[in-house]
Amino acid sequence: MGAGWYYITSGWIRKTRRVGPVSEADLLHLIDEGKIVPETLLLSSKTKGKWVPMNSIAPAMQRWNESHSKASSE
């Protein structure tokens, strides 16, 4: 469970930057807040050191669907 996660975010003037490491708990919190979306690139030892979109990580997408289906049903 101790994988350090990194993600890509947009910075000033269309520059992207790598953010991290963040814990899995923090990653889930960022997903819940909508700061990490299905198209966001993520990297950790669990992705074998490769950048992959969040929508290719089943547990992350499950969390996204759970947290954002509640918001849309309210």
N, C-alpha and C positions, 0 to 999 in steps of 0.2 A: 504493500500500500504506500510505501514511501517514495514513489516516483516523483521526481521534480518535473513539473510541466512548464513548457515555454509556449508562448503564443505570439502571433504577429498582429500588430495593431497599426493603425494609421497615425502618423504624427503630423507635424506641421507641414504644410505645403506638399501634400501627397507623399511624403516620405514614410516608408514603413519602418517599424522597429521591432526588435525582439524583446519581449517582456518575460521575466521569470528569473529564477525558478519560482513557481508557486506550488503549494501543496494541492493534493487532490481535493481537500475540503474547500480551499480557496477557489479552485477551478470550478467546482460545482456551484459555489456562490456566484461567480462571474457568469456562469451559464444561466442561473436563475434570474439574475439582474438583466440579462440580455446584452451584456458587454461582450460575450463570446457567442457568436451565432454559428449556424451549421457550416458556413463557408470559411470560417476562421481556421487558419492553419495552426496545428498543434504539433509539438515534438516532445518526446520523453523516451526513456528506456523502453517503455511499453510499445512504442511505435518503431522500435529498433533504430532509433536515432534518425528517423526520416520525418520530414514535414508532411503531414497528412491533413486533409480537411476534417473538421470535427464530425461531419456527417458520415464519415467512414468508421467512426468509433462508436460501436453499438451502445455501451453504457452512457456515453455522453449524450447521444441522440435520445436515448430513453429519458434521461433527465430533462433535456430540452422539451420533449413532447409532454412530459408530465407537468413541468412548471409553466409552460406556455399555453397548454390547453385549459388550465384553470383560469388564466387571465382572459382568454377569449370567451369562456363560458359565463363570465361575470357580467 
